[in-house]
Every structure is written in structure tokens, then in C-alpha cells.
Amino acid sequence: MLWGVDLGGTKIEICVLESNDARSTIIRERVHTPQTDGYDAILSAIASLVKQTSDKLGVNPTKIGFGTPGVLDPITQNLKNSNTQCLNGKPLLADLRKLLGCDIRIANDANCSALAEATMGAGKGAKVVFGVILGTGVGGGVVINGEVLHGRQGVAGEWGHNVLEFGGKPCYCGKSGCVEMCISGPALEEYFFKKSGEALPLNEIVARARAGKDLVAIETIERLIDLFGRAIAVVINIVDPDLIVLAGGVSNIDELYTKGVESAKKSVFNPTPDIQIVKNLLGDSAGVFGAACLFKI
């Protein structure tokens, strides 16, 4: 059995698979992430979830793959670059091995999502897949022939922290105007609020823009399309993936797959650009499926 845990900012999800296929899921459950309670509370919640799952299945795991916000620093072996900031600087891998008493592998949550979509989801069969997370945060992962490209510093695919808007909003990473600060779900809602004085969820902003009567909503979505195109074009120019798979709440905006592609074409270094951007097939569980496969792939 393949065990995986996705440690997210709002949820901790566990799954157990029989094989490298989402359809072979034996069990999948979620609990709330006690992020405001700190590092030890998160470790405790993970241990409790693993024990509950073990009790239900009547078997203890020998190996568990973990998808985490941020990445394990290859030199210090501490977690870094996590927007769940209580994890930064912590020896998460060592602590999980000690806590759970089994072999552990850790990969960035965006990499896990990309791995799952590339091997069992929308990107199955493609040689080079760039998996994108557009949600509360913005992340990405590069999968080549079924293997995640981690990079020398463990940050391959992290397009969400390229600077897109000079002088823009400060980011938790220390820079300002990152892609994440421009086109994540919260960033779009904040932009609409500052322009209109009205606080609305993103799906309502999108609905108003499509109705064609709310000028601020229209501006918000047009700005998203423009900035998304410019940001993803940088990735295309460097990686030139066969397929780009979008996941996360913002990926539900259908205009990204039409107008977003046309926007990207304006900035791609090719007179006849061929850009394939598709929606995910595995939903918000792609991360946990990818984590479960860290010992299989």
C-alpha cells in the first residue's frame, strides 16, 4: 500500500492507495490544520490522523510520502519557503521520522500535485508537464518523464515567487510584487476590494465580470488574464513544457484556458506559439495522491 499525506495551510489530508493510480484509493480523509497553534500542534494532528487511519485499516505504515508547503533545504535539512510560516526553519523530515517511526519522504506540495497530474491525471502520457497551483498561494512543479525536477536548491518550478509587479505588495518571502501577490485568490479579492470597497469571494467577482455590468469586476478579471499570461510565458520560454496543468481555486476560471492562453502567446518567444493549458483531473486531492507515490515513482 502507498501512504501519502498532504500538509496544507487549511487541511491535512491522508490517503492510502493500492497502486500508482487514484482509482485504487483504499481510504482518504481530512482534518483541519491547526496552523495558528504552531508547529507542535501540527505534528500532533499529523500523528493523530496517521494513527486513526492505521487503526481503521489494521496495519501500520512502513513508508509515508509527505507533500508540504515549502521545501526541505538540501544543506540544513530544515524546511524553508513555506507560507505556513511556523514550519520554516524546522527539521520536519527528522521530526516526522521520529514521531511516526517509519521511513518518510518529503516533497513540495506543488511538486506532488504536478507529479500526480503528470502520471495519473490530465498530463498522463506527456513527457514534460508543468503543474500549476493557483489558489490561496501560487506554486508549480516540473515533471519530466514521470520524475519531479527538484533543482540544486530544491526550488525548481517556484514561479509564484518571480517578481511580476515591481513595487507591488510585499510578500512573506521578503520580496514585493511576486506572482503570488498578484494573481492568487486572496490577491484578486483584495484588488477588487481596494477598487470597489466591497468584499466579495472570487467566484462572485467572476460572475459579475461575466455579467458585464460591474466595471471593477471586469477590470479584476482582465488584469488576472494579462498578468497570468505574462507570468506563465516566462515558464514556457524556459521550460517549454508539452502541457501545463492548472489546479487550485483560481484554476476554475474558464477564461484562463482561452483568453489566458492568448495572453501568454503575446509574451512567448515563438512567432507561432503552441501552448497547451488544461484543467486538472484530480481536484484538490492531487497533492495527496502525488505524496503517496513518492516511494513508487
Secondary structure, 3 states (H helix, E strand, C coil): CEEEEEECCCEEEEEEECCCCHHHEEEEEEEECCHHHCHHHHHHHHHHHHHHHHHHHCCCCCEEEEEECCEECCCCCCEECCCCHHHCCCCHHHHHHHHHCCEEEEEEHHHHHHHHHHHHCCCCCCCEEEEEEECCCEEEEEEECCEEECCCCCCCCCHHHCECCCCCCECCCCCECEHHHHHCHHHHHHHHHHHHCCCCCHHHHHHHHHHCCCHHHHHHHHHHHHHHHHHHHHHHHHHCCCEEEEECHHHHCHHHHCHHHHHHHCCCCCCCCCCCEEECCCHHHHHHHHHHCCCCC
